[in-house]
Amino acid sequence: MMIRTLSTASARAVGAAHNKLLIRRHLHSTYDVAVVGGGIVGLATVRELILRHPTLSFVLLEKEKELAVHQSGHNSGVIHSGIYYTPGSLKARLCVRGATLAYEYCEKKGLPYNRCGKLIVAVEQEEIPRLKALHERGMKNNVRDLSIVDAKGIREREPYCRGIMALDSPYTGIVDWRMVALRYGRDFEEAGGTVLTESEVNDISMVKESPSGSAEGENHDVDINGKEVHCRYVLTCGGLYSDRLSQISGCSREPRIVPFRGDYLVLKPEKHYLVKGNIYPVPDPRFPFLGVHFTPRMDGSVWLGPNAVLAFKREGYKVYDFNARDFADALSFRGLQKLVMRNMTYGIGEMYRGVFIGAQVKILQKYIPELSLNDVLRGPAGVRAQALDRDGNLVDDFVFDGGVGDVGSRVLHVRNAPSPAATSSLAIAEMIADEVESRFTL
């Protein structure tokens, strides 16, 4: 099989510091499995695979110079507890188990985290039935220590927050997910795995002849920038590019990835006292995204937001970032057109609040009245890889894709790993590894 890349591959290892990568070059180039995508899902999965199969050889290919720099490095940093998801669903099970595994992993590896809790706050009477339904859902999902509190209970937990009722989730926490992802990478390398950065995959195909003429060579041919890296199987965890990776191996492009940018505000340091833990709104089922919230960070900062607007570039973290192909792909897709038509008013509101931050602050003041426009600054942004089907529905579950023939039978694509993928990463890795083992002969 052949994977062709655009640039020179360089091998890197996660160094003693969790957030630094050290270059290491490998002499051999034959592997049993190549994993494409160095985000938190790809790293967790390749770690799980090598721990299960220590006698096999694995290589991770990442197109950037460093690992975990996109969705894994541009997120709210929350360890979710599993409240929102349909009882018995895969997302619910993976999140609840993933949160437990994440806390255990951080303890074992000495990674800092803060179990600061979360309040889902109702500020209007009409939200109370939805809040109680969330409580019931969370209890069915076996979310730990979940309870409903009244206005007094809200003030006891968040002195500056106002609401009439809230769902209290003390098991929710925060962590630096990029640090966690890099630690996964370090585990992988310490177990004997290879990491190749600056290795963007733009073709997956079989090599007709082995350079050595051997049967082993015929089973392992993967070409990286003119230099052959041999493997038997390919697993892709491409995130924002999962549909394109599927397409180049002859699989379907649907569900299609449409990038949505989320812009955050940040509290000025002198106002950090306003927020102790996570403060979230009660979700409104009429709208496709959750809404703005208050999120403390491991570095001591506090993020407010995000909104959700169409990004004009798949890795476009700034308002004016633009890529013609990404933009044309999104606008020409019937699924996005249908989603926009159904949510026109909501979308215009999101764009307005992204430009005029006073409008976003006004929503935030429902929860913390003391907050003012002078207390906030424009902050960072993230881009969400939202999978859409052709009918404009958000794909809210995991999607695997393979194919037939010489290439398709040797490739497994993780097409969609929806939020909260970081929280669930170790549990997702177990599931993907099971899928790999069921499809391939390792």
C-alpha positions in Angstrom: 0.0 0.0 0.0 1.2 3.5 -0.7 0.8 6.7 1.2 2.4 9.7 -0.6 3.2 12.8 1.4 3.9 16.4 0.5 6.9 17.2 2.5 10.0 15.7 4.1 9.2 13.5 7.0 11.0 14.1 10.3 10.7 11.8 13.3 10.0 13.3 16.6 9.6 11.9 20.1 7.7 13.5 23.0 10.5 14.6 25.3 10.8 14.8 29.1 8.8 17.9 29.1 5.2 17.0 28.2 4.7 19.8 25.8 8.0 19.6 23.8 9.0 17.3 21.0 12.5 16.0 20.4 13.6 15.0 16.9 14.5 11.3 16.6 15.3 9.6 13.2 14.6 6.0 12.6 16.7 3.7 10.4 14.0 1.2 9.5 10.9 1.9 7.5 8.7 -1.2 7.7 5.6 -1.2 9.8 2.6 -3.3 10.4 0.2 -0.4 10.9 0.4 3.3 9.9 -1.9 5.7 11.7 -2.6 9.0 10.0 -3.4 12.0 12.3 -1.6 13.2 15.4 -4.5 14.7 17.3 -5.7 13.3 20.6 -7.8 10.5 19.0 -5.0 9.3 16.8 -2.5 9.5 19.6 -4.7 7.7 22.1 -5.5 5.0 19.5 -2.0 4.3 18.4 -1.0 4.1 22.0 -3.7 1.6 22.8 -2.8 -0.5 19.7 0.9 -0.7 20.6 0.1 -1.6 24.2 -2.1 -4.4 23.0 0.3 -5.6 20.3 3.8 -4.8 21.6 5.4 -7.2 19.0 4.0 -5.3 16.1 5.5 -2.1 14.6 3.5 1.1 14.3 4.1 4.5 12.8 2.1 7.7 13.3 2.0 10.3 10.5 1.2 13.9 11.2 1.2 16.7 8.7 2.2 19.5 11.1 5.6 20.1 12.7 4.2 19.3 16.1 1.5 17.0 17.4 -2.0 18.0 18.7 -2.0 21.6 17.4 -5.5 21.8 15.9 -8.7 20.6 17.6 -6.7 18.9 20.4 -4.9 22.2 21.1 -7.8 24.6 20.5 -10.5 23.5 22.9 -12.1 24.5 26.1 -10.1 22.1 28.2 -13.2 20.6 30.0 -13.3 17.1 31.3 -17.0 16.4 30.7 -19.0 14.0 32.9 -21.6 12.7 30.4 -24.8 14.6 31.3 -26.1 15.6 27.9 -26.1 12.3 25.9 -29.0 9.9 25.3 -28.9 7.1 28.0 -27.4 3.9 26.7 -25.9 5.6 23.7 -22.3 5.1 22.6 -21.5 8.7 23.3 -22.9 8.5 26.8 -21.0 5.3 27.6 -17.7 6.5 26.1 -17.9 9.9 27.9 -18.6 8.4 31.4 -15.9 5.8 31.0 -13.6 8.3 29.3 -13.8 10.8 32.2 -12.9 8.1 34.7 -10.0 6.9 32.6 -8.8 10.5 32.0 -8.7 11.3 35.7 -6.9 8.0 36.4 -4.4 8.6 33.6 -3.6 12.1 34.9 -3.0 10.8 38.4 -0.8 8.0 37.1 1.3 10.3 34.8 1.4 13.3 37.2 -0.5 15.6 34.8 -2.2 18.5 36.5 -6.0 18.8 36.4 -8.6 20.6 38.5 -12.0 18.9 39.3 -13.6 22.4 39.7 -17.1 21.3 38.9 -19.8 22.6 36.7 -23.2 24.3 37.0 -25.8 24.1 34.3 -27.9 27.2 35.2 -31.6 27.9 34.5 -32.3 31.6 34.4 -35.8 31.4 33.1 -38.8 29.4 34.4 -39.3 27.8 30.9 -35.8 26.2 31.3 -36.6 24.2 34.4 -38.3 21.3 32.7 -35.3 20.9 30.4 -33.0 21.1 33.4 -34.9 18.4 35.2 -34.8 16.2 32.1 -31.0 16.7 32.0 -30.8 15.6 35.6 -32.8 12.5 34.8 -30.6 11.8 31.8 -27.4 12.2 33.7 -28.6 9.9 36.5 -29.4 7.2 33.9 -25.9 7.7 32.5 -24.5 7.1 36.0 -22.8 10.5 36.1 -21.2 10.8 39.5 -22.4 13.1 42.3 -25.1 14.8 40.2 -27.7 17.0 42.0 -30.1 19.8 41.5 -29.6 23.0 43.6 -31.7 26.1 44.1 -30.8 29.7 43.9 -29.1 29.6 47.3 -27.1 26.5 46.2 -26.0 28.3 43.1 -24.7 31.3 45.2 -22.9 28.9 47.6 -21.0 27.3 44.7 -20.6 30.4 42.4 -21.1 33.6 44.6 -21.5 35.9 41.5 -23.7 33.6 39.5 -27.5 34.2 39.5 -30.1 31.6 38.5 -33.3 30.0 39.8 -32.1 26.4 39.6 -29.1 24.6 38.5 -27.7 21.1 37.8 -24.5 20.6 39.9 -21.8 18.3 38.5 -18.8 18.3 40.8 -17.2 15.5 38.8 -16.6 17.8 35.8 -13.1 19.2 35.6 -10.5 20.9 33.5 -7.2 19.9 32.0 -4.7 20.9 29.3 -5.8 18.4 26.7 -2.8 19.1 24.5 -0.5 18.2 27.3 -2.5 14.9 27.8 -2.3 14.2 24.0 1.5 14.7 24.0 1.8 12.4 26.9 -0.1 9.8 24.9 2.5 10.3 22.2 5.3 9.9 24.7 3.8 6.6 25.9 3.6 5.5 22.2 7.3 6.2 21.5 8.5 4.7 24.8 6.7 1.5 23.7 8.7 1.5 20.5 6.4 3.4 18.2 7.6 5.9 15.5 6.2 9.4 15.0 6.8 11.2 11.7 5.8 14.9 11.6 5.6 17.1 8.5 4.1 14.1 6.7 0.9 15.2 5.0 -0.8 12.3 3.3 -2.2 13.0 -0.1 -2.5 9.6 -1.7 -3.2 6.1 -0.4 -2.7 3.3 -2.9 -1.1 -0.1 -3.5 2.5 -0.3 -4.8 2.5 -2.6 -7.8 6.0 -4.0 -7.2 8.1 -4.3 -4.1 11.5 -2.8 -4.3 13.0 -5.9 -2.9 10.7 -8.2 -4.9 9.9 -10.1 -1.7 6.4 -11.2 -0.6 7.0 -9.2 2.6 7.6 -6.1 0.6 4.5 -6.6 -1.4 2.5 -6.6 1.8 4.0 -3.4 3.3 4.5 -0.8 0.6 3.7 2.8 1.7 5.5 5.7 0.0 6.3 8.8 2.0 7.7 11.6 -0.1 9.5 9.3 -2.5 10.9 7.2 0.3 9.0 4.0 0.9 7.6 3.3 4.3 6.1 -0.2 4.2 2.9 -1.1 6.1 0.2 -3.7 6.0 -2.7 -1.6 7.2 -3.7 2.1 7.5 -5.9 3.7 10.1 -6.9 7.4 9.6 -8.0 9.7 12.4 -8.0 12.9 10.3 -10.3 15.2 12.2 -10.9 18.2 10.0 -9.7 16.3 7.0 -11.3 12.9 7.6 -13.6 13.2 4.6 -10.7 14.0 2.2 -8.6 11.2 3.5 -11.5 8.9 2.9 -12.0 10.2 -0.6 -8.3 9.7 -1.7 -8.6 6.0 -0.7 -11.7 5.5 -2.9 -14.3 5.8 -0.1 -17.2 8.1 0.1 -16.8 11.8 1.2 -20.0 11.7 3.2 -20.5 12.6 5.9 -18.8 15.8 4.8 -16.7 17.9 7.2 -17.8 21.5 7.6 -15.6 23.7 9.8 -17.3 25.9 12.4 -15.1 28.5 14.2 -15.8 29.2 17.9 -14.5 32.6 19.1 -13.9 33.1 22.8 -13.7 36.1 25.0 -11.4 36.2 28.0 -11.9 37.7 31.4 -9.4 40.4 32.4 -7.2 39.0 35.2 -8.6 41.4 37.8 -12.0 39.9 37.2 -11.1 36.2 37.5 -12.7 36.1 40.9 -16.1 36.2 39.2 -15.9 32.5 38.2 -14.8 29.5 40.2 -15.9 26.6 38.0 -17.7 25.9 34.7 -21.0 27.7 34.3 -23.1 26.5 31.4 -26.6 27.4 30.0 -29.4 24.9 29.7 -29.3 23.6 26.1 -32.0 24.8 23.8 -33.1 21.9 21.5 -34.1 24.4 18.8 -30.5 25.3 18.1 -27.6 23.0 16.9 -24.9 24.2 19.3 -24.7 24.5 23.1 -24.4 28.3 23.6 -21.9 30.5 25.5 -20.5 29.4 28.8 -17.8 30.3 31.4 -14.8 28.1 31.5 -11.8 28.4 33.8 -8.5 27.2 32.4 -5.5 25.4 33.9 -3.3 28.5 33.3 -5.7 30.6 35.5 -7.4 32.4 32.7 -11.2 32.3 32.2 -12.7 31.9 28.7 -16.2 33.0 27.8 -18.0 31.6 24.8 -17.8 30.4 22.2 -20.1 31.4 19.4 -20.4 29.1 16.3 -19.9 30.5 12.8 -18.8 29.0 9.5 -15.1 29.1 9.1 -13.7 30.0 5.7 -10.7 27.7 6.2 -10.6 24.3 7.9 -7.8 25.5 10.1 -8.9 29.1 10.1 -8.6 30.5 13.7 -8.8 34.1 12.7 -11.9 35.9 11.2 -10.2 36.7 7.9 -8.5 33.3 7.4 -9.6 32.0 4.0 -8.9 29.0 1.8 -10.7 28.9 -1.6 -11.0 25.1 -1.7 -12.4 24.9 1.9 -14.8 27.7 1.3 -16.1 26.3 -2.0 -16.4 22.8 -0.5 -18.5 24.1 2.3 -20.8 26.4 0.3 -21.4 23.8 -2.5 -22.5 21.1 -0.1 -26.2 20.6 -0.1 -26.1 19.5 3.5 -24.7 22.9 4.7 -27.2 24.8 2.6 -30.1 22.9 4.2 -28.6 23.5 7.7 -28.3 27.2 7.1 -31.8 27.5 5.8 -33.2 25.8 8.9 -31.1 27.9 11.3 -30.9 31.3 9.4 -31.9 33.5 12.4 -29.7 31.6 14.8 -26.7 31.8 12.4 -27.1 35.6 11.8 -27.3 36.1 15.6 -24.0 34.1 16.0 -22.3 36.2 13.4 -23.6 39.4 15.0 -22.4 38.4 18.4 -19.0 37.5 16.9 -18.6 41.0 15.6 -20.2 43.0 18.4 -18.9 41.4 21.6 -21.3 43.6 23.6 -24.1 41.4 22.4 -22.3 38.3 23.7 -21.6 40.0 27.0 -25.3 40.8 27.3 -26.1 37.0 27.2 -23.3 36.3 29.7 -24.8 38.9 32.1 -27.9 36.7 32.5 -25.6 34.4 34.6 -23.2 36.9 36.1 -24.9 40.3 36.2 -21.7 42.0 37.6 -19.9 41.3 34.3 -19.4 44.3 32.0 -18.1 45.0 28.5 -15.0 46.5 30.1 -14.2 43.2 31.9 -13.5 41.2 28.7 -11.1 41.0 25.8 -11.2 39.1 22.6 -9.6 35.7 23.1 -8.5 32.6 21.2 -10.6 30.6 18.8 -11.1 26.9 17.9 -12.4 25.2 14.8 -14.8 22.3 15.1 -14.8 19.5 12.5 -18.6 19.2 12.2 -19.7 16.2 10.2 -22.9 16.8 8.2 -25.0 14.4 6.1 -26.6 15.5 2.8 -29.9 16.4 4.5 -28.2 19.0 6.7 -28.2 16.9 9.9 -25.4 17.1 12.4 -23.8 13.6 12.5 -23.7 13.1 16.3 -22.3 9.6 16.4 -19.1 7.7 15.5 -18.7 6.8 11.8 -16.2 4.2 10.5 -15.5 3.7 6.9 -13.5 1.2 4.8 -13.9 -0.2 1.4 -13.3 -3.1 -0.9 -10.5 -4.2 -3.1 -6.7 -4.1 -2.4 -6.8 -0.6 -0.9 -10.2 -0.4 0.8 -9.8 -3.7 2.6 -6.6 -2.4 4.2 -7.8 1.0 5.3 -10.0 2.0 8.2 -11.2 5.6 8.4 -12.5 7.2 11.7 -14.8 9.6 9.9 -16.4 11.2 12.9 -15.3 11.3 16.6 -17.8 13.9 18.0 -17.5 16.0 21.1 -16.5 15.2 23.8 -13.7 13.4 22.0 -11.0 14.6 24.2 -12.8 13.5 27.4 -13.6 10.2 25.8 -10.2 9.7 24.1 -9.0 6.7 26.0 -12.4 5.0 25.8 -12.6 5.9 22.1 -9.2 4.4 21.6 -10.4 1.1 23.1 -13.3 1.1 20.7 -11.3 1.9 17.6 -8.6 -0.7 18.6 -11.4 -3.3 18.8 -12.6 -2.2 15.4 -9.1 -2.5 13.9 -8.7 -6.0 15.4 -12.1 -7.1 14.0 -11.3 -5.8 10.5 -7.6 -6.6 10.1 -5.5 -9.6 10.9 -2.9 -8.2 13.3 
